[in-house]
Amino acid sequence: MTKEEFCYRLKELNLTQKDFANIANIPYSTLNNWGTTAQNGKIIPVPSWVRPFLEYYDKSIKYDAIREELIKYMTEKLAIKI
């Protein structure tokens, strides 16, 4: 994943880079270094764990929305106390 792909995916998920840094518990400055050139001349890559992390984050957002709808339905329509 390139830095550009990373930023695009964050935008799709309605997250800022600071949001991501907080969620992933990494320093914001570390995230800012991704895609830049290090002193040795190599580009600092986006870590390989970031893509699956964002995929699972996306799934969890969708799961939470479905769960909330189910709870709402069960409590309103079926009169089940949760």
PyRosetta script that sets phi, psi and omega in degrees:
from pyrosetta import init, pose_from_sequence

init()
pose = pose_from_sequence("MTKEEFCYRLKELNLTQKDFANIANIPYSTLNNWGTTAQNGKIIPVPSWVRPFLEYYDKSIKYDAIREELIKYMTEKLAIKI")
pose.set_psi(1, 130.0)
pose.set_omega(1, 177.2)
pose.set_phi(2, -86.3)
pose.set_psi(2, 168.3)
pose.set_omega(2, 177.5)
pose.set_phi(3, -62.5)
pose.set_psi(3, -37.6)
pose.set_omega(3, 179.1)
pose.set_phi(4, -64.5)
pose.set_psi(4, -43.5)
pose.set_omega(4, 177.2)
pose.set_phi(5, -63.0)
pose.set_psi(5, -41.1)
pose.set_omega(5, 178.4)
pose.set_phi(6, -59.5)
pose.set_psi(6, -50.0)
pose.set_omega(6, -179.2)
pose.set_phi(7, -63.3)
pose.set_psi(7, -38.8)
pose.set_omega(7, 178.1)
pose.set_phi(8, -63.9)
pose.set_psi(8, -43.3)
pose.set_omega(8, -179.7)
pose.set_phi(9, -65.2)
pose.set_psi(9, -39.8)
pose.set_omega(9, 176.3)
pose.set_phi(10, -59.5)
pose.set_psi(10, -42.6)
pose.set_omega(10, 179.8)
pose.set_phi(11, -62.3)
pose.set_psi(11, -41.9)
pose.set_omega(11, 177.4)
pose.set_phi(12, -59.5)
pose.set_psi(12, -36.5)
pose.set_omega(12, -178.2)
pose.set_phi(13, -88.4)
pose.set_psi(13, 2.3)
pose.set_omega(13, -179.5)
pose.set_phi(14, 59.3)
pose.set_psi(14, 43.5)
pose.set_omega(14, 177.9)
pose.set_phi(15, -118.9)
pose.set_psi(15, 145.3)
pose.set_omega(15, 170.0)
pose.set_phi(16, -92.1)
pose.set_psi(16, 168.6)
pose.set_omega(16, 176.8)
pose.set_phi(17, -64.2)
pose.set_psi(17, -35.1)
pose.set_omega(17, 177.5)
pose.set_phi(18, -66.9)
pose.set_psi(18, -39.4)
pose.set_omega(18, 175.6)
pose.set_phi(19, -58.1)
pose.set_psi(19, -48.6)
pose.set_omega(19, -179.0)
pose.set_phi(20, -60.4)
pose.set_psi(20, -44.5)
pose.set_omega(20, 179.6)
pose.set_phi(21, -58.7)
pose.set_psi(21, -41.1)
pose.set_omega(21, 178.7)
pose.set_phi(22, -67.4)
pose.set_psi(22, -45.2)
pose.set_omega(22, -179.0)
pose.set_phi(23, -63.9)
pose.set_psi(23, -43.7)
pose.set_omega(23, -177.4)
pose.set_phi(24, -83.1)
pose.set_psi(24, -6.0)
pose.set_omega(24, 179.2)
pose.set_phi(25, 58.0)
pose.set_psi(25, 48.2)
pose.set_omega(25, 175.6)
pose.set_phi(26, -125.5)
pose.set_psi(26, 152.6)
pose.set_omega(26, 178.0)
pose.set_phi(27, -63.8)
pose.set_psi(27, 138.3)
pose.set_omega(27, 178.3)
pose.set_phi(28, -58.0)
pose.set_psi(28, -36.0)
pose.set_omega(28, -179.9)
pose.set_phi(29, -64.5)
pose.set_psi(29, -32.9)
pose.set_omega(29, 177.0)
pose.set_phi(30, -63.9)
pose.set_psi(30, -47.0)
pose.set_omega(30, 179.3)
pose.set_phi(31, -60.3)
pose.set_psi(31, -39.5)
pose.set_omega(31, 179.9)
pose.set_phi(32, -65.6)
pose.set_psi(32, -23.8)
pose.set_omega(32, -179.9)
pose.set_phi(33, -77.2)
pose.set_psi(33, -20.1)
pose.set_omega(33, -179.3)
pose.set_phi(34, -60.5)
pose.set_psi(34, 132.8)
pose.set_omega(34, 179.3)
pose.set_phi(35, 87.3)
pose.set_psi(35, -3.5)
pose.set_omega(35, 177.6)
pose.set_phi(36, -97.0)
pose.set_psi(36, 168.3)
pose.set_omega(36, -179.5)
pose.set_phi(37, -92.7)
pose.set_psi(37, 127.2)
pose.set_omega(37, 178.8)
pose.set_phi(38, -77.9)
pose.set_psi(38, 174.3)
pose.set_omega(38, -179.7)
pose.set_phi(39, -62.2)
pose.set_psi(39, -27.7)
pose.set_omega(39, -180.0)
pose.set_phi(40, -82.5)
pose.set_psi(40, 2.4)
pose.set_omega(40, 177.5)
pose.set_phi(41, 89.6)
pose.set_psi(41, -2.6)
pose.set_omega(41, 179.5)
pose.set_phi(42, -92.4)
pose.set_psi(42, 146.8)
pose.set_omega(42, 177.2)
pose.set_phi(43, -77.6)
pose.set_psi(43, 133.5)
pose.set_omega(43, 178.5)
pose.set_phi(44, -78.0)
pose.set_psi(44, 115.2)
pose.set_omega(44, -175.5)
pose.set_phi(45, -78.7)
pose.set_psi(45, 159.6)
pose.set_omega(45, 168.4)
pose.set_phi(46, -72.2)
pose.set_psi(46, 127.8)
pose.set_omega(46, -177.5)
pose.set_phi(47, -57.5)
pose.set_psi(47, 149.8)
pose.set_omega(47, -176.1)
pose.set_phi(48, -65.9)
pose.set_psi(48, -21.5)
pose.set_omega(48, -179.3)
pose.set_phi(49, -75.5)
pose.set_psi(49, -14.8)
pose.set_omega(49, -173.6)
pose.set_phi(50, -68.0)
pose.set_psi(50, -43.0)
pose.set_omega(50, -178.9)
pose.set_phi(51, -58.9)
pose.set_psi(51, -54.1)
pose.set_omega(51, 178.6)
pose.set_phi(52, -64.1)
pose.set_psi(52, -32.4)
pose.set_omega(52, 177.3)
pose.set_phi(53, -59.3)
pose.set_psi(53, -46.7)
pose.set_omega(53, 180.0)
pose.set_phi(54, -68.1)
pose.set_psi(54, -35.7)
pose.set_omega(54, 177.3)
pose.set_phi(55, -63.6)
pose.set_psi(55, -44.7)
pose.set_omega(55, 179.4)
pose.set_phi(56, -70.5)
pose.set_psi(56, -32.7)
pose.set_omega(56, 175.5)
pose.set_phi(57, -62.4)
pose.set_psi(57, -45.6)
pose.set_omega(57, 179.0)
pose.set_phi(58, -60.0)
pose.set_psi(58, -45.0)
pose.set_omega(58, 178.9)
pose.set_phi(59, -63.2)
pose.set_psi(59, -39.0)
pose.set_omega(59, -178.4)
pose.set_phi(60, -67.4)
pose.set_psi(60, -35.7)
pose.set_omega(60, 176.9)
pose.set_phi(61, -62.8)
pose.set_psi(61, -45.5)
pose.set_omega(61, 179.7)
pose.set_phi(62, -65.5)
pose.set_psi(62, -41.6)
pose.set_omega(62, 178.2)
pose.set_phi(63, -60.5)
pose.set_psi(63, -45.2)
pose.set_omega(63, -179.8)
pose.set_phi(64, -60.7)
pose.set_psi(64, -40.3)
pose.set_omega(64, 179.6)
pose.set_phi(65, -65.4)
pose.set_psi(65, -44.0)
pose.set_omega(65, 178.6)
pose.set_phi(66, -64.0)
pose.set_psi(66, -44.1)
pose.set_omega(66, 179.4)
pose.set_phi(67, -59.8)
pose.set_psi(67, -43.8)
pose.set_omega(67, 179.2)
pose.set_phi(68, -62.7)
pose.set_psi(68, -40.8)
pose.set_omega(68, 177.9)
pose.set_phi(69, -64.7)
pose.set_psi(69, -41.5)
pose.set_omega(69, 178.3)
pose.set_phi(70, -64.1)
pose.set_psi(70, -43.2)
pose.set_omega(70, 178.4)
pose.set_phi(71, -62.6)
pose.set_psi(71, -44.0)
pose.set_omega(71, 178.2)
pose.set_phi(72, -60.1)
pose.set_psi(72, -46.4)
pose.set_omega(72, 179.8)
pose.set_phi(73, -61.9)
pose.set_psi(73, -46.8)
pose.set_omega(73, -177.4)
pose.set_phi(74, -64.3)
pose.set_psi(74, -39.9)
pose.set_omega(74, -177.9)
pose.set_phi(75, -76.6)
pose.set_psi(75, -36.1)
pose.set_omega(75, -177.7)
pose.set_phi(76, -84.7)
pose.set_psi(76, -47.3)
pose.set_omega(76, -173.3)
pose.set_phi(77, -88.8)
pose.set_psi(77, -36.1)
pose.set_omega(77, -176.0)
pose.set_phi(78, -102.6)
pose.set_psi(78, -4.8)
pose.set_omega(78, 179.7)
pose.set_phi(79, 55.4)
pose.set_psi(79, 41.5)
pose.set_omega(79, 176.6)
pose.set_phi(80, -96.3)
pose.set_psi(80, 131.4)
pose.set_omega(80, 178.1)
pose.set_phi(81, -88.6)
pose.set_psi(81, 127.0)
pose.set_omega(81, 179.9)
pose.set_phi(82, -117.9)
pose.dump_pdb("model.pdb")
